[in-house]
C-alpha cells in the first residue's frame, strides 16, 4: 500500500499541471486556444476527475503517509513544507475535488463558449491544485506569511 502513498502527489499535481499547461498555451496561442474549448474542457475535467478519484481511493482505503518535504529558500524567506495524507485530509480532498468537478461539469454544459471560457476553466484547475496543496499542508499559508 505504500506505492499508493508514493503517487499521492498526483492529487494536487494533476489539476495544477493541467491548468498550468493550458495557461501557457493560452498565453502563446490565445485565438487558437479560445477556439479549442472542448479539448481544453476535456483536459481540465479529466485532470480534476482523476485527482478526485485518487482522493476517494485514499479515503476508502484509509491510507496515510508523508508525501514530500520541501525546503525553499528565497533570499530572506525560508519556507519549510511537509505534505501529509491522512484520513482527514483525504476526506477534505474528496469533498473539494467533488465540488470542483461538479462546478467544471456544470460550467461545461451551461456556460457559452465565449472568450473568457478557457481562462475560467484554467483558473478553476489552478485553484483546485492550490487548495489541494493547502489541504495537504495546513500550515503552509502561515509558513509563507511568517
Buried (B, 14 or more C-beta within 10 A) or exposed (E): EEEBBEEBBBBBBBBBBBBBBBBEBBEEEEEEBBEBBEEBBEBBBEBBBBBBBBBBBBBEEEBBBEBEEEEEEEEEEEEEBBBBBBEEBBBBBBBBBBEBBEBBBEBBEEBEBEEEBBBBBBBBBBBBBBBBBBBBBEEBEEBEEE
